[in-house]
Amino acid sequence: MLQTYRQLMPRATVTFKRVGEADCPARARVEGLPPDELVGGLDQLVRRMIVLAEDITFASPLRRGDKAVMANGDILTVEVCDADKRCVDGTVIAYELTAIG
């Protein structure tokens, strides 16, 4: 399963930033939300990110408020982090994030 995720991730990275910790470059797939999920005040600036857990070097998992700096310089703020959705036998393979920016 982990090997499959590694193959699916692009070579480009997203750099995560958190106050008091070193920057954390990670492989991630970033995409806009489909139109049917853009409800309740959400807009086109919302992105879904799938981030390989093995790349995250923070002392704790990704969380709301972490910053994601994209290759083009855009800065997104993590709003939701789901570690359970892409978990196998209790091991987190990837985080699924919702980020705004």
C-alpha positions in Angstrom: 0.0 0.0 0.0 2.8 2.5 0.9 4.6 1.7 -2.3 1.5 2.5 -4.3 1.2 5.9 -2.6 4.9 6.6 -3.2 4.4 5.9 -6.9 1.3 8.1 -7.1 2.8 11.2 -5.5 4.4 13.8 -7.7 8.0 14.6 -7.4 7.3 18.2 -6.5 6.9 18.9 -2.8 4.9 21.1 -0.5 6.8 22.7 2.4 4.9 22.7 5.7 5.6 25.3 8.3 4.8 25.4 12.0 5.9 27.9 14.6 8.8 26.6 16.6 9.7 23.7 14.3 11.9 23.3 11.2 10.3 23.5 7.8 9.0 20.1 6.6 9.1 19.4 2.8 6.7 16.6 1.9 5.4 14.9 -1.2 1.8 15.8 -1.8 -1.0 15.6 -4.3 -3.0 18.8 -4.4 -6.3 19.3 -6.1 -9.3 21.6 -6.0 -12.5 20.4 -4.5 -15.1 19.1 -7.0 -18.1 21.5 -7.5 -20.5 19.3 -5.6 -18.3 19.7 -2.5 -18.2 23.5 -2.7 -21.1 24.3 -0.4 -21.7 26.1 2.9 -19.4 29.0 2.3 -16.5 27.1 0.8 -15.1 28.6 -2.4 -12.6 27.9 -5.1 -9.6 28.7 -2.8 -10.2 25.4 -1.0 -7.8 22.5 -1.8 -7.7 18.9 -0.9 -4.2 17.6 -0.2 -3.0 14.0 0.2 0.4 14.0 2.0 2.7 11.1 2.6 2.9 10.6 6.4 6.5 9.3 6.2 7.6 12.7 5.0 6.3 14.6 8.0 9.1 15.3 10.5 7.1 17.5 12.9 7.0 16.3 16.5 3.2 15.8 16.1 1.0 15.0 13.1 -0.2 17.7 10.7 -2.9 19.8 12.3 -5.2 22.8 11.8 -3.3 26.0 11.4 -0.2 24.5 9.9 0.9 26.4 6.7 1.6 24.7 3.4 3.8 26.6 0.9 3.2 25.4 -2.6 5.9 25.2 -5.3 4.4 28.4 -7.0 4.7 30.3 -3.7 1.0 30.2 -2.7 0.5 29.7 1.0 -2.4 27.5 2.2 -3.6 27.1 5.8 -4.6 23.6 6.9 -8.2 23.6 8.1 -8.9 19.9 8.5 -6.5 16.9 8.8 -7.8 13.4 8.6 -5.2 10.8 9.6 -7.7 7.9 9.8 -9.0 7.9 6.2 -5.7 6.6 4.8 -4.6 4.3 7.6 -3.8 0.6 7.2 -3.7 -1.7 10.3 -3.2 1.3 12.6 -0.4 2.8 10.5 -1.0 6.2 8.9 0.1 6.0 5.3 -1.1 9.5 4.3 -2.9 12.5 5.6 -5.9 13.9 3.8 -6.1 17.6 4.3 -8.4 20.4 3.5 -6.5 23.7 3.1 -7.5 27.2 2.3 -5.5 30.0 0.7 
